[in-house]
């Protein structure tokens, strides 16, 4: 196929694709865009409920209060991961959530701590879901989920 014929075929195909995807062609012909309102995490507090890691292994903290997150105003993030402190910034948009920077102190916690696994995955958080009183953080690794439960504000 010559380069000229290839371009014509490509242009005709793209034109057909765009016409098929046109909102005006959809039932009702409305061009109204639906925008879902995102519930801000600002001011919310959470305690770790469970951590699901590669292989489907699920870990629950012995004391959830040792693993908490606080989404402060000004996009500041604070919290704890067992015997360590968490600090950083959080960015939320639609179903996207990320922590940049994500800083954690490096104290050596007692055996059985979830700290190492938790912070390893927290650095890669890329999304979230709010499911009632639960906040599920997700990473690009599909098997990984970090589930927090809401803490009632005093």
C-alpha positions in Angstrom: 0.0 0.0 0.0 1.4 3.4 -0.9 2.0 6.0 1.7 -0.7 8.2 0.3 -3.3 5.4 0.3 -2.2 4.4 3.9 -2.8 8.0 5.1 -6.3 8.2 3.4 -7.3 4.8 5.0 -6.0 6.0 8.4 -7.9 9.3 8.2 -11.1 7.7 7.1 -10.8 5.1 9.9 -10.1 7.9 12.5 -13.1 10.0 11.2 -15.4 7.0 11.5 -14.1 6.3 15.0 -14.6 9.9 16.2 -18.1 10.0 14.6 -19.1 6.8 16.4 -17.9 8.2 19.7 -19.6 11.6 19.3 -21.9 12.5 22.2 -24.4 13.9 19.8 -25.0 10.4 18.3 -25.8 8.9 21.7 -29.3 8.4 22.8 -31.0 11.7 23.7 -28.3 13.7 21.9 -27.4 15.6 25.1 -23.9 17.0 25.4 -24.2 17.5 29.2 -21.1 16.3 31.0 -21.7 14.4 34.3 -19.1 15.3 36.9 -19.0 13.2 40.1 -18.2 15.2 43.2 -15.2 13.9 45.1 -15.4 13.6 48.8 -12.3 15.3 50.3 -10.2 13.3 52.8 -9.2 16.6 54.4 -9.6 16.5 58.2 -10.2 12.8 58.3 -8.5 10.3 60.6 -8.0 6.6 59.9 -6.6 3.5 61.7 -5.3 0.4 59.9 -7.8 -2.4 59.7 -5.9 -4.8 57.4 -3.0 -5.0 54.9 -3.3 -7.4 51.9 0.1 -8.1 50.3 1.3 -10.1 47.3 0.2 -13.6 47.4 -3.1 -12.6 49.0 -1.7 -12.7 52.5 -3.8 -10.6 54.9 -2.4 -9.0 58.0 -4.4 -7.3 60.8 -2.6 -5.1 63.4 -2.7 -6.2 67.0 -3.3 -2.6 68.0 -4.8 -0.5 65.1 -4.1 2.7 67.0 -0.4 2.2 66.3 -1.1 2.6 62.6 -3.0 5.8 61.8 -3.3 8.5 59.2 -4.5 12.0 59.5 -5.2 14.0 56.3 -4.6 17.5 57.6 -5.5 20.8 55.9 -3.0 22.2 53.4 -2.5 18.7 52.0 -0.3 17.7 55.0 -0.2 14.0 56.0 0.7 12.8 59.4 0.4 9.5 61.2 2.2 6.6 62.7 3.3 3.2 61.6 3.9 1.2 64.8 7.0 2.8 66.4 7.6 5.3 63.6 6.1 8.6 62.6 4.7 9.4 59.1 4.9 12.8 57.5 4.3 14.1 54.0 1.8 15.6 51.6 -1.2 14.1 50.0 -2.8 14.8 46.6 -6.4 13.7 45.8 -8.2 13.9 42.5 -11.2 11.7 41.4 -10.1 8.2 42.4 -6.4 9.1 42.5 -4.5 9.5 45.7 -0.8 9.8 46.2 1.7 10.8 48.9 4.5 13.0 47.8 6.8 13.2 49.6 6.2 10.3 51.9 8.6 10.3 54.9 8.8 7.8 57.7 11.2 7.7 60.7 13.4 4.6 60.8 13.2 3.2 64.3 13.4 -0.5 64.6 10.0 -1.8 65.8 9.4 -5.0 67.8 9.1 -8.3 65.9 5.7 -8.9 64.4 5.3 -5.2 63.4 3.5 -4.4 60.1 5.7 -1.3 59.7 8.1 -2.5 57.0 5.4 -4.0 54.8 3.0 -1.1 55.3 5.5 1.7 54.5 6.8 -0.2 51.5 3.3 -0.2 50.0 2.3 3.3 51.2 5.1 4.9 49.2 3.4 3.5 46.0 -0.2 4.4 46.8 -1.9 5.5 43.6 -5.6 5.3 44.2 -8.3 4.9 46.8 -11.9 3.9 47.4 -14.2 5.0 50.1 -16.5 2.2 51.2 -18.7 3.6 54.0 -16.4 3.9 57.1 -13.5 2.2 55.2 -10.7 3.8 53.1 -9.0 1.3 50.8 -5.7 2.5 49.4 -4.5 0.8 46.2 -1.1 0.6 44.5 -0.3 -0.3 40.9 0.2 -3.9 42.1 -3.4 -5.2 41.9 -3.1 -7.7 44.8 -2.1 -5.1 47.3 -4.7 -3.2 49.4 -4.3 -1.2 52.5 -7.6 -0.9 54.4 -8.2 1.8 57.1 -11.3 2.3 59.2 -12.5 5.8 60.1 -11.7 7.2 63.5 -14.5 9.3 65.1 -13.5 12.9 65.6 -13.5 14.0 69.3 
